[in-house]
Amino acid sequence: MSLECGVFHTRYESDMGLRPRPMQRIRLAVFAVFVLVFPFVAGTYWLDLANQIAIATVGAIGLNILVGYTGQISLGQGAFMAIGAYTAGLLTLNAGLPWGVSIALACVLTSLAGTFFGLPSLRLKGLYLAIATLAAQEIVEWAMTHWTAVTGGTEAIVLPAPSLFGVRLNSTFAFYWFGVLMAAGTALFAANLFRTRMGRAFVAVRDQDIAASVIGVNLFRTKLLAFATSSFFVGLAGAMIAYYRTIITWERFTLETSIVYLAMIIVGGLGSIRGSFFGAALITLLPALITNAGRALQDTAPMVANLLPYAQQAVFGVVIILFLVFEPKGLSKLWGNVKDYFHVWPFAYRRG
Amino acid sequence: MDVFLQLTVSGLSTGMVYALAAAGFVVIYKASDVINFAQGDLLLIGTYLVFFAVAQAGLPWSLGVLVTVLLAVAVALAIERLVLRPLIGEPIISMIMVTIGLSSILRAAVNAIWGPAPRSFESFLPAGDVALGPVMLSTGRLLSIPIALAVLAALWLFFRHTRDGIAMRAIADDQQAALSMGISIPRVFGVAWGLAAASAAIGGIMLAGIVGVSPNVASIGLRVFPVVILGGLDSIRGAVTGGAIIGLLEVYTGGYVGRGLSLVVPYVVLVLVLMVRPYGLFGKEIIERV
């Protein structure tokens, strides 16, 4: 392992590579080995958490494309996930489509719905857009619970278990591989997206929309594309939940869901793909860790166990606020700091 | 006709609670450009503090209300100083998320202290009905309307005639010019949060009297958005008008069309207003456009 003292590209291929530096490749390899070994070591409980993280990563990357990279605030994440989940489920139940096709169609339909709800973004900015998406969320939520003919109202929809080559895909072990594949695919797509003209246009719209339109970015097209791309993955996350649980209930797709996903990308880092993963992992693990801590304390302090649900809620709020006040760039920035420190370690020539 | 009257009274009294919450929202937005998603939780705090002061600590009503408002203001000042002030000038998304985080904490605190079950206690608003011709109307709801209007009028007078109120309008108008005239921005932000909390606490106290004490009170926080968008984000008059319209619309659709529909009507109105007249009925016509 050679020490790095700078990055010298001698070929165009290495200059354009996603992870050109040796250390980056080593870290990726270590992570890949961990991901491959994990399901054979971990029990069902941790595997289930890993699956939730995989789904959340897909959703968080989708939301981050819209909020973090394009700067369009959306409180409608839960609604889009609902559209993905219900479409995927109902297409299989009512039209008899195979689950893979349903999921693909669900992504496309969510993408279209996202584009439709994105239309106000052409006229509204910032907080007005946030409030418009809040209204969209409330209206979709209402439709989920009251449009009984289609969604079954407040009753849950039960799906047949998806299977691939005779393997039931919704077992924690089998779904793990599907989840990892989807999360990795989404991350790879997003990483490449922001190296294209379209992706750069997203960022330009976020940073200074007027300047972007002056240098030839079509705001109308770009914003709608951002909504479409983002909702595609959000719909995928929704459809994944539907097939992982094989049960669809409206409670999974409320405004609270939107908020949880926003928290993921805030805590992880706005406009960062690895941040989306970090945030998804932290926000998914946090309640589980608190529950475990509470169980451990149950014998010594029984009072604590009763306060657990409130502790989870409070910690959720505290984590958001602490990150916003002390590290607005999120876990992604913290990880960057660690990497920078070890970049030329032990020959650091400056502190901090 | 009697159903219509009952619905109207019920709609107006609910609408006035919305208006009180919305007025607090407007004050904070006007002064500091913060979109407060924790407005419903300020109502919640008001509701539970008055329950604590009157039912649990046994204070008389007048004193209980005073204590509630003072405590709510203290909480809001602490929030402003500890959480909001470090974030002055951050992007909108941070502001939204920080108030959402606050809302989460406040709700957890209330639930942890008082438990999730609804509580009941004797209201300071008289319980019975009053006969208006052939129609029986709830006295409590009827009385809550003038009380709310008085509070809102006081808020309006504050903006017109006191030094702090005028300073707040100056900051909303042009922050730099206000600074150069020697107006202390932190002080004004503090006053704004204090006022918002006081207004919301009074709304919460009224709710405690009308519908009872329960954690569901916080959900009214979301109803603030249709109200303020309809009325105009920076207008107290708008908050009152918007509150009344949304409150009435809700009970009318609930009463004449169907209960389910009343939940979604405010948001449909919100979308329509955003499409046609995004600055609302009384808002300033300067809105960020693309």
Interface residues (C-beta under 8 A of the other chain):
Chain A: V67 I73 P120 S121 L122 R123 L124 K125 G126 L127 Y128 A130 I131 A132 L134 A135 A136 E138 I139 W142 H146 D209 L219 L255 I259 L262 A263 I266 L270 L307 P309 Y310 A311 Q312 Q313 A314 F316 G317 V318 V319 I320 I321 L324 V325 P328
Chain B: I35 V83 P86 L87 E90 I92 I93 S94 I96 M97 V98 I100 G101 L102 S103 S104 I105 R107 A108 A109 N111 A112 L222 F225 P226 I229 G260 L263 V264 Y267 V268 L270 V271 L274 M275 P278 I287 E288 R289 V290
